Amino acid sequence: MTEGTLPDAGRIAILGGGNLGRSLALGWTGTGGLPSDSITVTRRDVEKLADLAEQGMRVTEDNSAAVADADTIVVAVLPRQVADLLAEVRSALVSGRHRIVSVATGVSIASMRSTLGEDADVPVVRAMPNTAVPIGEAMTCLAVDPGDEEALSVAEALFGLVGRTLTLDEVMMTPATALCACGVAFFLRCVRAASQGGIEIGFHPEEALLLAAQTARGAASLVLERGTHPESEIDRVTTPRGCTIAGLNEMEHHGLSSAMIRGIIVSARQAEDLAN
């Protein structure tokens, strides 16, 4: 999508106002600039959505009513709750009008279609954003069945408001969980470790954390904005017998790259086990 383009998503119903559902609502209305009154958020304990209501969003405990009033349905409940939720709202779905976007980890398109039944002829998109949604820096992976490209384009535009998107074959959605969703924690741990090193060499904790976090942000931006390989950027700051290469080699002697690779592989295996 081009910068500044808003998605043709119509009215949006976010079924499940937990952490992710709330983040999406706030991201789309804040960073993304969608009007608050175009979004309805549901939750059993609707009083916990009072702050969203104060911002102009519609809130309700009635999932079917939210679906009937929307065009794009975002399924944002726990994976084990997806089947019951879809069974509850399927009679309110209208072919040619509604599209479903599920952010439930590990729930396949086939299983959702099975729950909806053959009569529910609506496109289904799987989406996997990470927790950087509220600040517009999320990485969202998307997957659809062939023939649902129109719904995919809406999802790409919608999640493009809160970061970047990548469309994958559905088989890659579970591995993407390890690299993108779990990956936030991995990189945050690296930032934390760098700040601890900064404290040991003399910085106050708040100074060390600022220096570490902004340096990590700048390093990632070099790759994203220049489109270069990380090693090319590393070569720019390493000199013969210099302090950078000395520190890098020490980290590699203790398994820095290997630990990160193994962590991602183990997380991917665990995600696959949970999905199965």
CORVENSUL-V591859 format. One record per pair of residues at least 12 apart in sequence whose C-alpha atoms are under 8 Angstrom apart, sorted by the first residue. I is the first residue (numbers start at 0). J is the second residue. D is the distance in Angstrom with one decimal. If there is no record, write none. Layout:
# CORVENSUL-V591859
I&J&D / I&J&D
This chain:
# CORVENSUL-V591859
0&155&7.5 / 0&156&5.9 / 0&159&7.1 / 4&156&7.7 / 5&33&7.6 / 5&156&6.8 / 5&157&7.4 / 5&160&7.7 / 6&153&5.8 / 6&154&7.9 / 6&156&4.9 / 6&157&5.4 / 7&153&6.1 / 7&156&8.0 / 8&70&6.7 / 8&71&5.9 / 8&153&5.9 / 8&154&8.0 / 8&157&7.4 / 9&37&7.5 / 9&69&7.1 / 9&70&5.4 / 9&71&6.6 / 10&37&5.0 / 10&38&6.1 / 10&39&8.0 / 10&68&7.3 / 10&69&4.7 / 10&70&5.3 / 10&71&6.3 / 11&37&6.2 / 11&38&4.8 / 11&39&6.2 / 11&69&5.3 / 11&70&6.1 / 11&71&4.8 / 11&72&6.0 / 11&73&7.3 / 12&38&5.9 / 12&39&4.7 / 12&40&5.9 / 12&41&7.7 / 12&65&5.8 / 12&66&6.2 / 12&68&7.9 / 12&69&5.7 / 12&70&7.7 / 12&71&6.3 / 12&72&5.0 / 12&73&6.0 / 13&38&7.4 / 13&39&6.1 / 13&40&4.8 / 13&41&6.4 / 13&72&6.2 / 13&73&4.7 / 13&74&6.3 / 13&75&6.6 / 14&40&6.1 / 14&41&5.1 / 14&42&7.2 / 14&62&6.5 / 14&65&8.0 / 14&72&7.2 / 14&73&6.0 / 14&74&5.2 / 14&75&5.7 / 14&76&6.9 / 15&40&6.8 / 15&41&5.4 / 15&42&5.4 / 15&74&6.8 / 15&75&4.9 / 15&76&5.0 / 16&40&5.9 / 16&41&5.6 / 16&42&5.3 / 16&48&7.2 / 16&75&7.3 / 16&76&7.9 / 17&42&7.7 / 17&75&7.6 / 17&76&7.4 / 19&75&6.8 / 19&130&7.6 / 20&40&7.7 / 20&75&5.5 / 20&76&8.0 / 22&130&7.8 / 22&132&6.3 / 22&133&5.5 / 23&132&6.4 / 23&133&6.9 / 24&38&7.2 / 24&40&7.8 / 25&133&6.2 / 26&132&5.8 / 26&133&4.3 / 26&134&6.8 / 26&135&6.7 / 26&161&6.2 / 27&157&7.8 / 27&160&6.7 / 27&161&6.8 / 29&133&7.8 / 30&133&7.1 / 30&134&6.5 / 30&135&5.8 / 30&160&7.1 / 30&161&6.5 / 31&135&7.5 / 31&160&4.7 / 31&161&6.1 / 35&54&6.8 / 35&55&5.2 / 35&56&4.9 / 36&55&5.5 / 36&56&4.9 / 36&57&6.5 / 37&56&7.2 / 38&56&5.6 / 38&57&6.3 / 39&56&5.9 / 39&57&4.5 / 39&58&5.5 / 39&59&7.5 / 39&65&6.5 / 40&56&7.4 / 40&57&6.3 / 40&58&4.9 / 40&59&6.5 / 40&65&7.8 / 41&58&5.7 / 41&59&4.9 / 41&60&5.2 / 41&61&6.8 / 41&62&6.3 / 41&65&7.4 / 42&58&7.8 / 42&59&6.6 / 42&60&5.1 / 43&60&5.0 / 44&60&7.1 / 45&58&6.8 / 45&59&6.0 / 45&60&5.8 / 62&87&7.8 / 62&88&6.6 / 63&87&7.1 / 63&88&5.0 / 63&91&6.0 / 64&91&7.9 / 66&88&7.1 / 66&91&6.4 / 66&92&7.0 / 67&91&5.7 / 67&92&7.1 / 69&97&7.5 / 70&96&6.0 / 70&97&4.8 / 70&98&6.5 / 71&97&5.8 / 71&98&5.1 / 71&99&6.0 / 71&100&7.3 / 72&97&7.1 / 72&98&6.1 / 72&99&4.7 / 72&100&6.0 / 73&99&6.0 / 73&100&4.8 / 73&101&5.7 / 73&102&7.3 / 74&99&7.2 / 74&100&6.1 / 74&101&4.5 / 74&102&6.1 / 74&103&6.9 / 75&101&6.5 / 75&102&5.5 / 75&103&5.9 / 76&102&8.0 / 76&103&6.4 / 77&103&6.1 / 77&104&7.9 / 78&103&5.2 / 78&104&6.2 / 78&105&7.0 / 78&106&6.3 / 81&103&7.5 / 81&106&7.9 / 81&111&7.8 / 82&111&6.9 / 82&114&6.1 / 85&111&7.5 / 85&114&6.7 / 85&115&6.3 / 86&114&6.3 / 86&115&6.4 / 89&115&6.0 / 89&119&6.8 / 92&119&6.8 / 92&121&7.6 / 93&119&7.5 / 93&120&7.8 / 93&121&7.4 / 94&119&6.7 / 94&120&5.2 / 94&121&5.4 / 95&120&7.8 / 95&121&6.9 / 96&121&7.9 / 97&121&6.1 / 97&122&7.7 / 98&121&5.6 / 98&122&5.2 / 98&123&6.2 / 98&124&7.9 / 98&150&6.4 / 99&121&7.2 / 99&122&6.2 / 99&123&4.8 / 99&124&6.1 / 100&123&5.9 / 100&124&4.6 / 100&125&5.8 / 100&126&6.6 / 100&154&7.3 / 101&123&7.4 / 101&124&6.2 / 101&125&5.0 / 101&126&5.9 / 102&125&6.2 / 102&126&5.0 / 102&127&5.5 / 102&128&7.3 / 103&125&8.0 / 103&126&7.9 / 103&127&7.7 / 104&127&7.1 / 104&173&7.9 / 104&176&7.9 / 104&274&7.7 / 105&172&7.9 / 105&173&6.4 / 105&270&7.6 / 105&271&7.8 / 105&273&7.3 / 105&274&4.6 / 106&274&6.9 / 107&125&7.6 / 107&169&8.0 / 108&123&6.6 / 108&124&7.3 / 108&125&6.8 / 108&143&7.5 / 108&144&7.7 / 122&147&5.7 / 122&150&6.4 / 123&143&6.5 / 123&144&7.7 / 123&147&7.5 / 123&150&7.5 / 124&141&6.9 / 124&142&5.9 / 124&143&5.0 / 124&144&7.9 / 124&150&7.0 / 124&151&6.5 / 124&154&7.5 / 125&141&5.6 / 125&142&5.2 / 125&143&6.4 / 125&169&8.0 / 126&139&6.5 / 126&140&5.7 / 126&141&4.6 / 126&142&6.7 / 127&139&5.2 / 127&140&5.1 / 127&141&6.5 / 127&172&7.5 / 127&176&7.2 / 127&180&7.7 / 128&140&6.5 / 128&158&8.0 / 128&179&7.9 / 128&180&7.1 / 129&179&6.4 / 129&180&4.8 / 129&183&7.4 / 130&180&7.2 / 130&183&7.5 / 132&161&5.4 / 132&162&6.9 / 133&161&7.1 / 134&161&7.1 / 135&160&6.8 / 135&161&3.8 / 135&162&4.9 / 136&161&6.0 / 136&162&4.4 / 136&163&7.2 / 137&161&5.9 / 137&162&4.4 / 137&163&6.3 / 138&162&5.9 / 138&163&5.1 / 138&164&5.9 / 138&165&7.8 / 138&179&6.6 / 139&158&6.8 / 139&162&7.4 / 139&163&6.2 / 139&164&4.7 / 139&165&6.4 / 139&179&7.9 / 140&164&5.7 / 140&165&4.9 / 140&166&5.7 / 140&167&6.7 / 140&172&7.0 / 140&175&7.2 / 141&154&7.9 / 141&155&7.7 / 141&164&7.1 / 141&165&6.2 / 141&166&4.6 / 141&167&6.0 / 141&169&7.9 / 141&172&7.6 / 142&166&5.7 / 142&167&5.4 / 142&168&5.9 / 142&169&5.2 / 142&172&7.5 / 143&168&7.8 / 143&169&7.0 / 173&267&6.8 / 173&270&6.2 / 173&271&6.2 / 173&274&7.7 / 174&267&5.1 / 174&270&7.5 / 174&271&7.7 / 175&267&7.9 / 176&267&7.0 / 176&270&7.2 / 177&263&5.7 / 177&264&7.6 / 177&266&5.3 / 177&267&4.9 / 177&270&7.2 / 178&263&6.3 / 178&267&7.9 / 181&266&7.4 / 182&263&7.6 / 185&259&7.8 / 190&208&7.5 / 190&211&5.7 / 190&212&5.9 / 190&215&7.0 / 191&208&7.2 / 191&211&7.7 / 193&207&7.9 / 193&208&7.9 / 193&211&5.8 / 194&207&4.7 / 194&208&4.8 / 194&210&7.5 / 194&211&5.5 / 195&207&7.3 / 197&211&7.8
